[in-house]
Amino acid sequence: MIRFLCVFLMSSICFSQNSKEKAEEFIAEKEYKNAQSEMVTFLESNPGDKEAIEILGDAYGHQKKWDKAIEQYKTLTEKEPKNANYQYKYGGALGMKALSISKIKALGIIGDVKQAFLKAAELDPNHIDARWALVELYVSLPGIIGGSNSKALKYANELQNLSKVDGYLAKGYVYEYDDEPELAEKYYKLAIKVGGSVTCYEKLTNFYEEQNEPEKAISNLEEGHEKLQRNAMHYQIGKVCADYNVQLDKGEKCLKAYLSNHSSKDGVPKEWAYYRLAQIYKHKDNKTEALNWIDKAIAGLPKIQVFKDEKSAISKL
């Protein structure tokens, strides 16, 4: 009898681990419905398993089923109120729901979003994601409902104490939204100097584009490509050249280099590079080449409306 009980318990533990591992594998493979199904079935027999509840919440979140994700994460905060990550995920799901509903309805849950993030930051002084969430929240909210650049900078400073690159990026973000471009540029550049990652270069590039400074954006991307040797940066250079009608020969060269070296890890499908080449040839008044490239883009991704709009514009040349 004792031996049977031991075997039964070991089998249950193995099933438990296998089921949760399987669900996590489904999530890694972006098979979110399968992960959801796996955890719903598992939780019918193991309703108190916190790890399974969290995985189920993650599966719902990836599917943008915010109410169901909120339900799971709220359960976790009730079971373990001093777990910073549970508070952070609960606040994140609430925040995403707020973005998906009307502004009037969102006002009713913003307080809960803020409270969850503040709780996460209080519980874990090293929780970087919670502090980033607070920076973004205080920057995006109007002052009348709790927005505050000074509070955003407070958490940006806390981030800087934990990770210089995160702190610099956060300060760049705050100053950009506070319409202080010189300070924003300063901190984005400091982030590149300290971190030098693709993300750092992307943040400064996006900033330059927002400031309508394409030449600086291109120069920054070229510096990033020289340092990091990322093919995706070829596409980004071509995109800026095409969007702003500048340095067209360079844009053409970079886009063709992107296509020659393209792989799935580059992220952007080839069809978008075809579209950018079509834009460049349109700027050059080369209708034949522009139509050739836009037709390739449409053939590969026929449902993208912007490609069809571009073809219509080219046809009028």
MISE-780960 format. One record per residue (C-alpha): residue number from 1; residue in one letter; x, y negated, z. Coordinates in steps of 0.1 Angstrom, whole numbers. Layout:
BEGIN
NUM,A,X,Y,Z
...
***
This chain:
BEGIN
1,M,0,0,0
2,I,28,-24,9
3,R,46,-15,-23
4,F,14,-21,-43
5,L,10,-55,-26
6,C,46,-65,-34
7,V,42,-55,-71
8,F,9,-74,-73
9,L,24,-105,-58
10,M,55,-104,-81
11,S,32,-99,-111
12,S,11,-129,-101
13,I,43,-151,-97
14,C,56,-140,-131
15,F,22,-147,-147
16,S,22,-181,-130
17,Q,56,-190,-142
18,N,50,-176,-177
19,S,18,-195,-181
20,K,32,-228,-170
21,E,63,-223,-191
22,K,42,-214,-221
23,A,22,-246,-216
24,E,53,-267,-214
25,E,66,-251,-246
26,F,33,-260,-263
27,I,38,-296,-252
28,A,74,-296,-265
29,E,60,-283,-298
30,K,32,-310,-298
31,E,6,-282,-296
32,Y,-13,-301,-269
33,K,-47,-284,-272
34,N,-30,-250,-267
35,A,-12,-264,-236
36,Q,-46,-277,-223
37,S,-63,-243,-229
38,E,-34,-225,-212
39,M,-36,-246,-181
40,V,-74,-248,-179
41,T,-75,-210,-178
42,F,-46,-208,-153
43,L,-62,-233,-129
44,E,-94,-213,-128
45,S,-75,-188,-107
46,N,-50,-212,-92
47,P,-70,-244,-86
48,G,-45,-259,-61
49,D,-13,-255,-82
50,K,1,-291,-85
51,E,26,-283,-112
52,A,-2,-269,-134
53,I,-25,-299,-127
54,E,3,-322,-138
55,I,10,-302,-170
56,L,-28,-304,-177
57,G,-28,-341,-171
58,D,2,-345,-195
59,A,-16,-324,-222
60,Y,-47,-346,-219
61,G,-25,-377,-220
62,H,-8,-367,-252
63,Q,-42,-363,-268
64,K,-53,-397,-255
65,K,-80,-382,-234
66,W,-74,-408,-207
67,D,-104,-401,-185
68,K,-94,-364,-181
69,A,-57,-373,-176
70,I,-67,-398,-150
71,E,-88,-371,-132
72,Q,-58,-348,-130
73,Y,-33,-374,-118
74,K,-57,-388,-93
75,T,-61,-353,-78
76,L,-23,-351,-75
77,T,-21,-385,-57
78,E,-48,-373,-33
79,K,-30,-341,-26
80,E,4,-358,-23
81,P,0,-395,-18
82,K,37,-401,-12
83,N,49,-387,-45
84,A,61,-416,-66
85,N,59,-398,-99
86,Y,23,-389,-94
87,Q,14,-425,-86
88,Y,33,-436,-117
89,K,15,-412,-140
90,Y,-18,-421,-125
91,G,-11,-458,-131
92,G,1,-451,-166
93,A,-31,-432,-176
94,L,-52,-459,-161
95,G,-32,-485,-180
96,M,-36,-467,-213
97,K,-73,-464,-207
98,A,-74,-502,-201
99,L,-58,-507,-235
100,S,-84,-485,-252
101,I,-115,-503,-239
102,S,-129,-538,-240
103,K,-110,-565,-222
104,I,-140,-571,-199
105,K,-142,-535,-189
106,A,-104,-533,-185
107,L,-105,-561,-159
108,G,-122,-536,-136
109,I,-93,-512,-135
110,I,-62,-535,-138
111,G,-61,-537,-100
112,D,-58,-499,-97
113,V,-31,-498,-124
114,K,-10,-524,-106
115,Q,-16,-507,-72
116,A,-4,-474,-85
117,F,27,-488,-101
118,L,35,-508,-70
119,K,31,-477,-48
120,A,54,-457,-71
121,A,81,-484,-69
122,E,77,-486,-31
123,L,79,-449,-26
124,D,109,-444,-48
125,P,135,-473,-48
126,N,152,-456,-77
127,H,122,-451,-100
128,I,132,-469,-132
129,D,100,-462,-152
130,A,77,-476,-125
131,R,97,-508,-125
132,W,96,-511,-162
133,A,59,-506,-160
134,L,56,-535,-136
135,V,77,-557,-158
136,E,55,-550,-188
137,L,23,-554,-167
138,Y,32,-587,-151
139,V,44,-601,-185
140,S,13,-590,-204
141,L,-14,-601,-179
142,P,-27,-636,-180
143,G,-19,-656,-148
144,I,-55,-658,-138
145,I,-57,-620,-132
146,G,-23,-615,-117
147,G,3,-620,-145
148,S,35,-635,-133
149,N,69,-639,-151
150,S,86,-645,-117
151,K,73,-612,-105
152,A,83,-596,-138
153,L,119,-610,-133
154,K,119,-596,-97
155,Y,115,-561,-110
156,A,139,-568,-139
157,N,165,-576,-112
158,E,157,-544,-94
159,L,161,-525,-127
160,Q,195,-543,-132
161,N,206,-530,-98
162,L,197,-494,-108
163,S,208,-496,-145
164,K,225,-527,-160
165,V,213,-519,-195
166,D,177,-515,-183
167,G,179,-547,-164
168,Y,193,-566,-193
169,L,166,-552,-217
170,A,139,-561,-192
171,K,151,-596,-188
172,G,153,-600,-226
173,Y,117,-588,-228
174,V,105,-612,-201
175,Y,123,-642,-216
176,E,111,-634,-251
177,Y,75,-635,-239
178,D,82,-666,-218
179,D,93,-683,-250
180,E,129,-688,-240
181,P,146,-673,-271
182,E,181,-683,-261
183,L,179,-664,-228
184,A,162,-635,-245
185,E,190,-632,-271
186,K,216,-635,-243
187,Y,202,-605,-224
188,Y,196,-584,-254
189,K,232,-589,-264
190,L,244,-580,-229
191,A,224,-548,-232
192,I,242,-540,-264
193,K,275,-548,-248
194,V,269,-525,-218
195,G,248,-498,-234
196,G,252,-500,-271
197,S,225,-475,-278
198,V,201,-474,-308
199,T,174,-487,-285
200,C,195,-517,-276
201,Y,201,-526,-312
202,E,165,-521,-321
203,K,153,-545,-293
204,L,176,-572,-306
205,T,166,-566,-342
206,N,129,-568,-334
207,F,136,-600,-315
208,Y,153,-615,-345
209,E,124,-605,-367
210,E,99,-621,-343
211,Q,120,-652,-344
212,N,120,-651,-383
213,E,157,-647,-384
214,P,162,-618,-409
215,E,199,-626,-416
216,K,207,-621,-379
217,A,186,-590,-378
218,I,205,-575,-408
219,S,239,-585,-392
220,N,229,-568,-360
221,L,218,-536,-378
222,E,251,-535,-397
223,E,270,-538,-365
224,G,249,-510,-350
225,H,254,-487,-380
226,E,292,-493,-380
227,K,293,-483,-343
228,L,267,-455,-342
229,Q,266,-442,-378
230,R,229,-436,-378
231,N,213,-431,-412
232,A,180,-445,-398
233,M,197,-479,-396
234,H,201,-479,-434
235,Y,163,-478,-436
236,Q,159,-506,-411
237,I,183,-528,-431
238,G,164,-521,-463
239,K,131,-528,-445
240,V,142,-563,-433
241,C,156,-571,-468
242,A,123,-561,-484
243,D,100,-578,-459
244,Y,119,-611,-460
245,N,130,-611,-496
246,V,167,-616,-486
247,Q,199,-598,-496
248,L,180,-576,-520
249,D,210,-558,-535
250,K,221,-548,-500
251,G,186,-536,-492
252,E,185,-515,-524
253,K,219,-500,-516
254,C,210,-492,-480
255,L,176,-476,-489
256,K,192,-454,-516
257,A,219,-444,-490
258,Y,191,-435,-466
259,L,174,-413,-492
260,S,206,-396,-501
261,N,214,-387,-465
262,H,178,-382,-453
263,S,169,-355,-428
264,S,140,-349,-404
265,K,159,-364,-375
266,D,158,-398,-392
267,G,122,-402,-382
268,V,109,-423,-411
269,P,95,-403,-441
270,K,112,-408,-475
271,E,80,-423,-488
272,W,84,-454,-467
273,A,119,-459,-482
274,Y,102,-455,-517
275,Y,78,-482,-506
276,R,105,-505,-495
277,L,124,-500,-528
278,A,92,-509,-546
279,Q,90,-541,-526
280,I,126,-550,-535
281,Y,121,-544,-572
282,K,89,-564,-570
283,H,109,-593,-555
284,K,134,-589,-584
285,D,105,-590,-609
286,N,114,-555,-622
287,K,78,-542,-626
288,T,89,-509,-642
289,E,111,-499,-613
290,A,87,-512,-587
291,L,59,-491,-602
292,N,82,-460,-604
293,W,90,-462,-567
294,I,55,-471,-554
295,D,41,-441,-574
296,K,66,-418,-557
297,A,55,-432,-523
298,I,18,-427,-531
299,A,24,-392,-545
300,G,40,-382,-512
301,L,16,-399,-488
302,P,-16,-406,-508
303,K,-37,-417,-479
304,I,-15,-447,-469
305,Q,-35,-478,-478
306,V,-6,-502,-477
307,F,11,-482,-506
308,K,-21,-486,-527
309,D,-22,-524,-519
310,E,14,-527,-529
311,K,8,-510,-562
312,S,-21,-533,-569
313,A,2,-563,-562
314,I,29,-549,-585
315,S,5,-543,-613
316,K,-3,-580,-614
317,L,33,-590,-621
***
